[in-house]
Amino acid sequence: MKIPLYYSKQQRIVFLMKKPTLLIIEDEEPIRQGLIDLFVFHGYDVDWAEDGKTGLEKALRGQFDMILLDIMLPEMDGYQVCEEIRRTDREQPIIMLTARSNEEDIISGLSLGADDYVAKPFSIQQLLLRVDAVLRRSRRLEQKQAHLNLPGNITVDTLNLTISLPSNKKEIPLTKREVEFLAYLCKESHRPVPREELLVKVWGYHPDAKIETRTVDIHVVKLRRKIEQNPKQPKILVTIRGEGYTLSS
């Protein structure tokens, strides 16, 4: 494509940039069409599916920068779709759309490997911020050490996304986000890390973005279930009231 010379440098760069690709898997037609219109307007190439089976086929067949995945779907629910995607692709960015506000339902989705969740009804601005944050984070691949050593002789394999506990001979699977979360706490082990800082450094949100999410708290709950003997009385991943989260020394 030839770009007219009278465009500014910034406009010419925009023309040359590849549009981000988005797959929307949502069965409610008004919501789906609204999402399609929204993201097309904001410069995305959008594909869609109205049931879980078709959505999974498209997800495995195509290469998408982001998948917006509803939980309540015909044919296959969002949990099943997410699980199947993760069997073949551990890196695919996925945000789950849920009408369920129950913490256990959200934990289930994130445990299967979703990067984030957005609860219905959601604001357009909040959704755009979430998608932008996950995309920026997924593109900011950092060199990382192969293993992390946590208190209590716990070892995290950052390449295979597993964790080994002295009390359990089997390796426990982690999500990419859980590994990034633990890696950042290890890096900043000399201090408690505030929740807002984690949203910026681990989740990729802009420092000035006013994000309404409990994703940090929910990830903490998930991780404590995996690494603590008594998750309700944590001794490894601890909360310092008013300051943030830290790994005990």
SERO-4910 file (N, C-alpha, C, O; in steps of 0.05 Angstrom, whole numbers):
BEGIN
 pado doro    nc1    nc2    nc3   cac1   cac2   cac3    cc1    cc2    cc3    oc1    oc2    oc3
  Met    A     17    -24      0      0      0      0     18     25      0     35     27     17
  Lys    A     12     43    -19     28     68    -20     15     89     -2     -9     94     -3
  Ile    A     31    102     15     21    121     34     27    149     24     50    156     18
  Pro    A      6    166     21     10    193     11     32    209     26     33    207     51
  Leu    A     48    224     13     70    238     25     60    262     42     75    271     60
  Tyr    A     35    271     38     26    294     53     18    287     81     12    304     97
  Tyr    A     17    260     88     11    253    116     34    259    133     57    259    124
  Ser    A     29    265    158     51    270    177     65    244    183     56    223    176
  Lys    A     88    247    196    104    223    203     88    205    221     89    180    218
  Gln    A     74    216    241     59    200    259     36    185    244     31    162    250
  Gln    A     23    199    225      2    186    210     13    163    193      0    142    189
  Arg    A     36    167    182     48    147    165     56    122    181     53    100    172
  Ile    A     65    126    206     71    104    223     46     88    230     47     63    230
  Val    A     24    102    235     -1     88    241     -9     70    217    -18     48    221
  Phe    A     -6     81    192    -14     65    169      3     40    166     -7     19    157
  Leu    A     28     42    174     46     19    171     44     -2    193     52    -25    189
  Met    A     33      6    215     30    -12    238      9    -33    233    -13    -27    222
  Lys    A     15    -57    241     -5    -79    238    -27    -75    259    -21    -70    283
  Lys    A    -52    -77    251    -73    -75    270    -73    -98    289    -67   -121    281
  Pro    A    -79    -94    315    -81   -116    333   -106   -133    326   -127   -121    318
  Thr    A   -104   -159    328   -126   -177    321   -140   -186    347   -127   -193    367
  Leu    A   -166   -187    346   -182   -194    369   -203   -214    362   -217   -212    342
  Leu    A   -206   -235    379   -228   -254    376   -247   -251    399   -239   -253    422
  Ile    A   -272   -246    393   -293   -242    413   -311   -267    413   -323   -274    392
  Ile    A   -312   -281    435   -329   -305    438   -351   -298    458   -347   -299    482
  Glu    A   -374   -291    447   -397   -281    464   -423   -289    450   -426   -284    426
  Asp    A   -441   -301    466   -466   -311    453   -489   -291    453   -507   -294    437
  Glu    A   -487   -270    470   -509   -250    470   -504   -230    448   -485   -214    449
  Glu    A   -522   -231    428   -517   -215    403   -514   -185    408   -496   -173    397
  Pro    A   -530   -172    425   -527   -143    430   -499   -136    442   -487   -117    434
  Ile    A   -490   -153    461   -464   -148    473   -442   -153    453   -423   -138    451
  Arg    A   -445   -176    438   -424   -182    418   -422   -161    397   -399   -153    391
  Gln    A   -444   -151    386   -443   -131    366   -432   -105    376   -418    -90    363
  Gly    A   -439    -99    401   -428    -74    414   -398    -76    417   -384    -56    412
  Leu    A   -388    -99    425   -359   -103    427   -345   -101    400   -324    -89    398
  Ile    A   -357   -114    380   -345   -113    353   -343    -84    344   -322    -75    335
  Asp    A   -365    -68    347   -365    -40    338   -344    -24    354   -330     -8    342
  Leu    A   -343    -29    380   -324    -15    397   -295    -19    388   -280      1    385
  Phe    A   -287    -44    384   -259    -49    378   -252    -44    349   -229    -37    344
  Val    A   -271    -46    331   -265    -38    304   -260     -8    303   -242      2    290
  Phe    A   -277      7    318   -274     36    320   -246     44    331   -234     64    323
  His    A   -236     27    349   -210     33    362   -186     20    347   -164     18    358
  Gly    A   -191     11    322   -169      3    305   -162    -27    306   -140    -34    297
  Tyr    A   -179    -44    316   -174    -73    317   -185    -87    292   -206    -78    281
  Asp    A   -172   -109    284   -184   -128    266   -199   -148    283   -187   -161    300
  Val    A   -225   -151    279   -242   -167    298   -254   -191    284   -266   -188    262
  Asp    A   -252   -214    296   -267   -237    289   -285   -245    313   -280   -236    335
  Trp    A   -305   -262    308   -323   -268    330   -335   -296    328   -334   -308    306
  Ala    A   -345   -306    350   -360   -331    350   -382   -329    371   -379   -314    391
  Glu    A   -404   -343    366   -427   -341    385   -430   -366    402   -450   -367    417
  Asp    A   -412   -385    400   -413   -408    418   -385   -417    424   -366   -410    409
  Gly    A   -382   -433    445   -355   -441    454   -340   -459    434   -316   -456    430
  Lys    A   -355   -477    421   -342   -496    403   -330   -481    379   -307   -486    371
  Thr    A   -346   -464    367   -336   -448    344   -314   -430    352   -294   -426    338
  Gly    A   -317   -417    376   -296   -399    386   -270   -414    390   -248   -403    383
  Leu    A   -271   -438    401   -246   -454    405   -233   -461    378   -209   -458    375
  Glu    A   -249   -469    359   -238   -475    333   -224   -451    320   -202   -454    309
  Lys    A   -236   -428    323   -223   -404    312   -198   -396    327   -178   -388    316
  Ala    A   -199   -399    354   -177   -392    371   -152   -410    364   -130   -400    364
  Leu    A   -157   -436    359   -135   -454    354   -125   -452    325   -103   -459    319
  Arg    A   -143   -442    307   -136   -440    279   -122   -414    272   -105   -413    255
  Gly    A   -130   -393    286   -119   -366    280    -97   -357    299    -91   -371    319
  Gln    A    -86   -334    294    -66   -322    311    -77   -295    320    -77   -276    304
  Phe    A    -87   -294    344   -100   -270    354    -82   -257    376    -70   -270    393
  Asp    A    -81   -230    375    -67   -216    396    -82   -217    423    -70   -214    444
  Met    A   -108   -221    422   -125   -221    446   -150   -237    441   -161   -236    419
  Ile    A   -159   -251    462   -185   -264    460   -202   -254    484   -194   -256    507
  Leu    A   -226   -244    477   -246   -237    497   -265   -261    499   -279   -267    479
  Leu    A   -267   -273    522   -281   -299    525   -302   -297    546   -296   -294    570
  Asp    A   -327   -300    538   -349   -301    557   -349   -328    571   -340   -348    559
  Ile    A   -358   -329    596   -359   -355    611   -384   -371    603   -382   -395    597
  Met    A   -407   -358    604   -432   -373    598   -437   -374    568   -447   -355    556
  Leu    A   -430   -397    556   -432   -401    527   -446   -427    521   -444   -446    537
  Pro    A   -460   -429    499   -471   -455    490   -449   -472    478   -427   -462    472
  Glu    A   -454   -498    476   -435   -518    465   -413   -524    484   -410   -547    493
  Met    A   -396   -505    490   -375   -507    510   -374   -481    526   -377   -460    515
  Asp    A   -371   -483    553   -370   -458    568   -342   -446    566   -323   -459    556
  Gly    A   -339   -422    576   -314   -408    574   -291   -421    589   -268   -419    580
  Tyr    A   -297   -435    611   -276   -450    626   -264   -472    608   -240   -475    606
  Gln    A   -281   -487    594   -272   -508    577   -255   -497    554   -235   -508    546
  Val    A   -265   -475    542   -251   -463    520   -223   -454    529   -203   -459    515
  Cys    A   -222   -440    551   -196   -430    561   -177   -453    567   -153   -452    560
  Glu    A   -187   -474    579   -170   -497    585   -159   -510    560   -135   -517    559
  Glu    A   -175   -513    539   -166   -525    514   -146   -507    500   -126   -517    489
  Ile    A   -150   -481    501   -131   -463    489   -104   -465    503    -83   -466    490
  Arg    A   -104   -467    529    -80   -468    545    -64   -495    541    -40   -496    546
  Arg    A    -78   -515    532    -64   -541    526    -44   -537    503    -24   -551    503
  Thr    A    -50   -520    485    -32   -516    462    -18   -490    461      2   -487    447
  Asp    A    -27   -470    476    -15   -444    476    -15   -431    503    -36   -423    513
  Arg    A      8   -430    516     10   -420    544     12   -389    544      9   -376    565
  Glu    A     17   -377    520     22   -349    518     -2   -332    509     -2   -308    512
  Gln    A    -22   -344    497    -44   -330    485    -58   -312    506    -69   -322    526
  Pro    A    -59   -285    502    -73   -268    520   -103   -273    520   -115   -273    498
  Ile    A   -115   -277    543   -144   -282    546   -155   -265    568   -144   -265    591
  Ile    A   -177   -251    562   -192   -238    583   -220   -250    584   -233   -252    564
  Met    A   -228   -258    608   -255   -270    610   -276   -249    617   -271   -231    633
  Leu    A   -299   -252    605   -322   -235    611   -341   -251    628   -349   -273    620
  Thr    A   -348   -241    651   -365   -257    668   -387   -241    681   -383   -218    689
  Ala    A   -411   -253    682   -434   -241    696   -434   -250    725   -450   -241    741
  Arg    A   -416   -268    731   -414   -279    758   -394   -263    774   -371   -260    767
  Ser    A   -403   -253    797   -385   -237    814   -374   -254    837   -358   -244    853
  Asn    A   -382   -280    838   -372   -298    859   -342   -302    856   -333   -308    834
  Glu    A   -328   -298    878   -299   -300    877   -289   -328    867   -270   -329    853
  Glu    A   -303   -349    875   -295   -376    867   -297   -379    836   -280   -392    824
  Asp    A   -318   -367    824   -320   -369    795   -298   -355    781   -287   -364    761
  Ile    A   -290   -332    792   -268   -317    780   -242   -331    784   -226   -332    765
  Ile    A   -238   -343    807   -213   -358    813   -211   -381    793   -190   -388    783
  Ser    A   -234   -395    788   -234   -417    769   -224   -409    742   -207   -423    730
  Gly    A   -233   -386    732   -225   -376    706   -195   -369    705   -181   -376    686
  Leu    A   -186   -355    726   -158   -347    727   -140   -371    731   -117   -371    721
  Ser    A   -149   -391    745   -133   -415    750   -129   -430    724   -108   -444    722
  Leu    A   -147   -428    705   -144   -442    680   -126   -427    661   -119   -437    639
  Gly    A   -117   -403    669    -97   -389    652   -106   -363    640    -92   -351    624
  Ala    A   -131   -353    647   -139   -327    637   -121   -305    648   -112   -307    672
  Asp    A   -115   -285    633    -97   -264    642   -111   -244    661    -99   -233    679
  Asp    A   -137   -241    656   -153   -222    672   -182   -228    668   -189   -245    652
  Tyr    A   -199   -214    683   -228   -217    680   -241   -190    680   -230   -171    692
  Val    A   -264   -188    668   -280   -163    669   -308   -172    675   -320   -188    661
  Ala    A   -319   -161    697   -346   -168    706   -367   -151    691   -364   -127    688
  Lys    A   -388   -165    683   -411   -151    671   -430   -141    693   -432   -154    714
  Pro    A   -442   -118    689   -439   -100    666   -413    -84    670   -405    -77    692
  Phe    A   -399    -78    648   -373    -65    650   -375    -38    635   -391    -35    617
  Ser    A   -357    -20    643   -356      6    629   -337      2    605   -318    -14    606
  Ile    A   -343     16    583   -326     15    559   -297     22    566   -278      9    557
  Gln    A   -294     44    581   -267     53    588   -251     32    603   -228     28    598
  Gln    A   -264     19    623   -251     -1    638   -242    -25    621   -220    -35    623
  Leu    A   -260    -33    603   -253    -55    585   -230    -48    567   -211    -64    563
  Leu    A   -230    -24    555   -208    -16    538   -181    -15    553   -160    -23    542
  Leu    A   -182     -5    578   -158     -4    594   -147    -32    600   -123    -36    599
  Arg    A   -165    -50    606   -157    -78    612   -144    -91    587   -123   -103    589
  Val    A   -157    -88    564   -146   -100    540   -119    -88    533   -101   -103    526
  Asp    A   -117    -62    535    -92    -49    529    -70    -58    547    -47    -62    539
  Ala    A    -76    -61    573    -56    -69    593    -46    -97    587    -22   -102    587
  Val    A    -64   -116    581    -56   -143    576    -39   -145    550    -20   -160    549
  Leu    A    -47   -130    530    -32   -130    505     -4   -118    509     15   -130    499
  Arg    A     -2    -96    523     24    -84    528     42   -103    544     66   -106    539
  Arg    A     30   -117    563     45   -135    580     55   -159    563     77   -168    567
  Ser    A     38   -170    546     45   -193    530     67   -187    510     83   -204    502
  Arg    A     69   -162    502     90   -154    483    116   -147    496    137   -145    483
  Arg    A    115   -144    523    138   -135    538    151   -160    550    154   -162    575
  Leu    A    159   -179    533    171   -203    543    199   -198    554    216   -188    539
  Glu    A    203   -204    579    229   -199    592    244   -225    595    233   -246    599
  Gln    A    271   -222    594    288   -245    600    285   -251    629    285   -234    646
  Lys    A    281   -277    635    277   -284    663    294   -308    670    301   -325    653
  Gln    A    301   -310    695    316   -333    704    299   -358    703    274   -357    706
  Ala    A    312   -381    700    297   -406    697    283   -415    722    262   -428    720
  His    A    294   -408    745    282   -417    770    280   -394    791    298   -377    791
  Leu    A    260   -395    807    257   -377    830    258   -394    855    245   -415    856
  Asn    A    272   -385    875    272   -399    901    256   -382    921    264   -360    929
  Leu    A    234   -394    931    217   -381    950    223   -391    978    236   -412    981
  Pro    A    214   -377    998    217   -387   1026    205   -414   1029    186   -421   1015
  Gly    A    216   -430   1048    205   -456   1053    214   -477   1033    201   -498   1029
  Asn    A    238   -473   1020    249   -491   1000    230   -497    977    228   -519    967
  Ile    A    216   -476    969    197   -478    946    211   -468    921    223   -447    921
  Thr    A    209   -484    900    222   -477    874    202   -473    852    184   -489    849
  Val    A    205   -450    838    187   -444    815    203   -448    790    224   -435    786
  Asp    A    193   -464    772    204   -468    745    190   -448    727    167   -452    719
  Thr    A    204   -426    721    191   -404    706    187   -411    676    171   -398    662
  Leu    A    202   -430    666    200   -437    638    177   -457    633    162   -455    614
  Asn    A    174   -476    651    152   -496    649    127   -489    665    107   -503    664
  Leu    A    129   -466    679    106   -456    694     96   -476    715     72   -484    715
  Thr    A    114   -486    732    107   -504    753    120   -496    779    140   -481    779
  Ile    A    110   -507    801    121   -501    827    125   -527    842    108   -545    841
  Ser    A    147   -530    856    154   -554    871    154   -548    901    168   -530    910
  Leu    A    139   -564    917    138   -560    946    151   -584    959    149   -606    950
  Pro    A    165   -579    982    178   -602    996    157   -622   1005    164   -646   1007
  Ser    A    133   -614   1011    112   -632   1021     97   -646    999     79   -663   1005
  Asn    A    103   -640    974     88   -652    952    107   -660    930    121   -643    919
  Lys    A    108   -685    923    127   -695    903    119   -687    875    135   -686    857
  Lys    A     93   -681    871     84   -673    845     87   -644    840     84   -628    859
  Glu    A     94   -636    816     96   -608    809     68   -597    805     51   -610    793
  Ile    A     64   -573    815     38   -560    813     39   -539    791     57   -522    790
  Pro    A     20   -540    772     20   -520    750     14   -492    760     -3   -488    777
  Leu    A     27   -473    747     21   -445    752     13   -432    726     19   -442    704
  Thr    A      0   -409    728     -5   -393    704     18   -374    700     34   -369    718
  Lys    A     20   -364    676     42   -345    670     40   -320    688     61   -310    697
  Arg    A     16   -311    694     13   -288    711     22   -294    740     34   -276    753
  Glu    A     16   -318    749     25   -325    776     55   -325    778     67   -316    798
  Val    A     68   -335    757     98   -335    757    109   -307    757    127   -301    771
  Glu    A     97   -290    740    106   -262    739    102   -248    766    118   -232    774
  Phe    A     79   -254    779     73   -243    805     95   -251    826    105   -234    840
  Leu    A    101   -276    827    121   -286    846    149   -275    839    164   -269    857
  Ala    A    155   -274    813    181   -263    804    185   -234    813    206   -227    822
  Tyr    A    163   -219    811    166   -191    819    169   -188    850    184   -171    859
  Leu    A    155   -205    865    158   -204    894    186   -213    902    198   -202    921
  Cys    A    197   -232    887    225   -241    893    245   -218    887    263   -213    902
  Lys    A    240   -205    865    258   -183    857    257   -160    877    277   -147    883
  Glu    A    233   -156    889    230   -134    909    227   -146    937    211   -136    953
  Ser    A    243   -166    943    240   -181    968    247   -165    993    241   -173   1015
  His    A    260   -142    989    269   -126   1012    246   -108   1023    250    -94   1043
  Arg    A    222   -110   1010    201    -91   1019    173   -103   1012    172   -119    994
  Pro    A    152    -94   1025    125   -100   1016    119    -85    990    126    -62    987
  Val    A    105    -98    972     98    -86    946     69    -78    946     52    -95    950
  Pro    A     63    -52    943     35    -43    943     19    -55    920     30    -61    899
  Arg    A     -7    -59    925    -25    -70    905    -24    -54    879    -24    -65    857
  Glu    A    -24    -27    881    -24     -9    858      1    -14    841      0    -13    816
  Glu    A     24    -18    854     49    -23    839     48    -49    824     58    -51    802
  Leu    A     36    -69    836     33    -95    823     16    -93    798     22   -106    778
  Leu    A     -5    -77    799    -22    -73    776     -7    -61    753    -12    -67    730
  Val    A     12    -43    759     28    -30    738     50    -49    728     53    -53    704
  Lys    A     66    -61    747     89    -76    739     83   -104    730     97   -115    712
  Val    A     63   -117    741     57   -144    733     34   -146    713     35   -161    694
  Trp    A     13   -130    718    -10   -131    700     -8   -111    677    -23   -113    657
  Gly    A     11    -92    678     16    -74    655     -3    -50    653     -3    -37    633
  Tyr    A    -18    -45    674    -36    -21    673    -20      5    674      2      6    687
  His    A    -30     25    661    -17     51    662    -19     63    690    -40     60    703
  Pro    A      2     76    700      2     86    728    -21    105    734    -30    107    756
  Asp    A    -31    119    713    -53    138    718    -80    126    713   -100    140    717
  Ala    A    -81    101    705   -107     89    699   -122     83    725   -110     71    744
  Lys    A   -147     90    726   -163     84    750   -178     57    745   -201     57    736
  Ile    A   -163     36    752   -174      9    746   -190     -1    770   -180      0    793
  Glu    A   -214    -11    764   -230    -23    785   -228    -53    783   -243    -65    767
  Thr    A   -211    -65    798   -207    -94    796   -197   -106    822   -182    -92    837
  Arg    A   -204   -131    828   -194   -145    851   -175   -167    842   -171   -187    856
  Thr    A   -164   -165    818   -149   -187    807   -124   -193    824   -116   -216    826
  Val    A   -111   -173    836    -88   -178    853    -96   -195    877    -83   -215    883
  Asp    A   -117   -187    890   -126   -201    914   -134   -230    907   -128   -249    922
  Ile    A   -147   -234    884   -155   -260    876   -131   -278    869   -131   -302    875
  His    A   -111   -266    856    -87   -282    851    -72   -290    877    -61   -311    878
  Val    A    -73   -272    896    -61   -279    922    -76   -303    935    -63   -321    945
  Val    A   -102   -302    934   -118   -325    944   -110   -351    930   -106   -371    943
  Lys    A   -108   -350    903   -101   -373    887    -74   -384    895    -71   -408    899
  Leu    A    -54   -366    897    -27   -375    902    -24   -386    930    -10   -406    935
  Arg    A    -38   -374    950    -37   -385    977    -48   -413    978    -38   -430    994
  Arg    A    -68   -419    963    -78   -446    962    -58   -466    951    -59   -490    957
  Lys    A    -40   -456    935    -20   -474    923      5   -477    940     18   -498    940
  Ile    A     13   -456    955     39   -457    968     38   -457    998     58   -463   1011
  Glu    A     15   -450   1010     13   -449   1039      1   -475   1051    -17   -487   1039
  Gln    A     12   -483   1074      0   -506   1088    -28   -499   1098    -47   -515   1097
  Asn    A    -31   -474   1108    -56   -464   1117    -61   -437   1103    -51   -416   1113
  Pro    A    -75   -437   1080    -79   -412   1065    -92   -389   1082    -87   -366   1076
  Lys    A   -107   -396   1102   -120   -375   1118   -101   -363   1138   -107   -341   1149
  Gln    A    -79   -376   1143    -58   -365   1161    -31   -367   1146    -14   -383   1153
  Pro    A    -28   -350   1125     -4   -352   1108     22   -345   1122     23   -327   1139
  Lys    A     43   -361   1115     69   -356   1127     90   -350   1105    113   -343   1111
  Ile    A     82   -354   1080    101   -349   1058     94   -324   1042    110   -306   1040
  Leu    A     70   -323   1032     60   -300   1018     42   -284   1037     19   -290   1041
  Val    A     54   -263   1049     40   -250   1071     32   -222   1063     43   -209   1046
  Thr    A     12   -212   1078      2   -185   1074     12   -167   1097      9   -174   1120
  Ile    A     24   -145   1090     32   -125   1109     11   -103   1108     10    -88   1089
  Arg    A     -6   -102   1129    -29    -84   1128    -20    -55   1122     -3    -44   1134
  Gly    A    -34    -44   1102    -29    -16   1095     -4    -12   1077      1     10   1068
  Glu    A     11    -34   1071     35    -31   1055     35    -48   1030     43    -39   1009
  Gly    A     26    -73   1032     26    -90   1008     32   -119   1014     29   -128   1037
  Tyr    A     42   -133    994     48   -161    996     78   -166    995     93   -151    983
  Thr    A     87   -187   1009    115   -194   1009    118   -224   1013    100   -237   1023
  Leu    A    142   -234   1006    149   -262   1012    165   -262   1038    184   -247   1041
  Ser    A    157   -279   1057    170   -280   1083    199   -289   1079    205   -305   1061
  Ser    A    217   -278   1095    245   -285   1092    253   -309   1110    276   -317   1111
***
